[in-house]
Amino acid sequence: MEREIVLYSAALCGDCQNLKRYMDAQGMVYETRDIREHPEHARDLEKRTGKQGVPFLVIDGEWKRGYEPGKPFSEEFARQLLGND
């Protein structure tokens, strides 16, 4: 069964681009919502999470932070986050 995944991101966000590359390599299907190109996505993200920090994911309706504060992107974190371990 395929999960519904929405990725809130921004083009200049390195962690966002790394997470996208990882998800693409895994063949995952997801919708991207760029918070810089579409301010309404930024407002929605802030309403739901209290900030506009990206990457942020909504997986089957559950909101999950797509980064580890203060740490660089890691595939290990992405695997755990997305349940690919």
Contacts in CASP RR format, 6 or more apart in sequence:
PFRMAT RR
TARGET T0000
AUTHOR 0000-0000-0000
METHOD contacts of the structure
MODEL  1
MEREIVLYSAALCGDCQNLKRYMDAQGMVYETRDIREHPEHARDLEKRTG
KQGVPFLVIDGEWKRGYEPGKPFSEEFARQLLGND
2 29 0 8 1.000
3 59 0 8 1.000
3 60 0 8 1.000
4 58 0 8 1.000
4 59 0 8 1.000
4 60 0 8 1.000
4 61 0 8 1.000
5 23 0 8 1.000
5 28 0 8 1.000
5 29 0 8 1.000
5 30 0 8 1.000
5 31 0 8 1.000
5 57 0 8 1.000
5 58 0 8 1.000
5 59 0 8 1.000
5 60 0 8 1.000
6 30 0 8 1.000
6 31 0 8 1.000
6 32 0 8 1.000
6 33 0 8 1.000
6 57 0 8 1.000
6 58 0 8 1.000
7 16 0 8 1.000
7 19 0 8 1.000
7 20 0 8 1.000
7 23 0 8 1.000
7 30 0 8 1.000
7 31 0 8 1.000
7 32 0 8 1.000
7 33 0 8 1.000
7 55 0 8 1.000
7 56 0 8 1.000
7 57 0 8 1.000
8 33 0 8 1.000
8 35 0 8 1.000
8 41 0 8 1.000
8 45 0 8 1.000
8 54 0 8 1.000
8 55 0 8 1.000
8 56 0 8 1.000
8 57 0 8 1.000
8 58 0 8 1.000
9 16 0 8 1.000
9 17 0 8 1.000
9 19 0 8 1.000
9 20 0 8 1.000
9 32 0 8 1.000
9 33 0 8 1.000
9 34 0 8 1.000
9 35 0 8 1.000
9 54 0 8 1.000
9 55 0 8 1.000
10 16 0 8 1.000
10 34 0 8 1.000
10 35 0 8 1.000
10 36 0 8 1.000
10 54 0 8 1.000
11 17 0 8 1.000
11 34 0 8 1.000
11 36 0 8 1.000
11 37 0 8 1.000
12 36 0 8 1.000
13 54 0 8 1.000
13 55 0 8 1.000
14 73 0 8 1.000
15 54 0 8 1.000
15 55 0 8 1.000
15 66 0 8 1.000
15 67 0 8 1.000
15 72 0 8 1.000
15 73 0 8 1.000
16 54 0 8 1.000
16 55 0 8 1.000
18 73 0 8 1.000
19 55 0 8 1.000
19 66 0 8 1.000
19 67 0 8 1.000
19 73 0 8 1.000
19 78 0 8 1.000
20 32 0 8 1.000
22 75 0 8 1.000
22 78 0 8 1.000
23 30 0 8 1.000
23 78 0 8 1.000
23 82 0 8 1.000
26 82 0 8 1.000
26 84 0 8 1.000
28 82 0 8 1.000
33 41 0 8 1.000
33 44 0 8 1.000
33 45 0 8 1.000
34 41 0 8 1.000
35 41 0 8 1.000
35 42 0 8 1.000
35 45 0 8 1.000
35 52 0 8 1.000
35 54 0 8 1.000
36 42 0 8 1.000
42 52 0 8 1.000
45 51 0 8 1.000
45 52 0 8 1.000
45 53 0 8 1.000
45 54 0 8 1.000
45 56 0 8 1.000
46 52 0 8 1.000
48 63 0 8 1.000
49 56 0 8 1.000
49 63 0 8 1.000
49 65 0 8 1.000
53 67 0 8 1.000
54 67 0 8 1.000
55 66 0 8 1.000
55 67 0 8 1.000
56 63 0 8 1.000
56 64 0 8 1.000
56 65 0 8 1.000
56 66 0 8 1.000
57 63 0 8 1.000
57 64 0 8 1.000
57 65 0 8 1.000
57 66 0 8 1.000
57 81 0 8 1.000
57 82 0 8 1.000
58 64 0 8 1.000
59 82 0 8 1.000
64 81 0 8 1.000
66 77 0 8 1.000
66 81 0 8 1.000
67 73 0 8 1.000
67 77 0 8 1.000
68 74 0 8 1.000
68 77 0 8 1.000
71 77 0 8 1.000
78 84 0 8 1.000
79 85 0 8 1.000
END
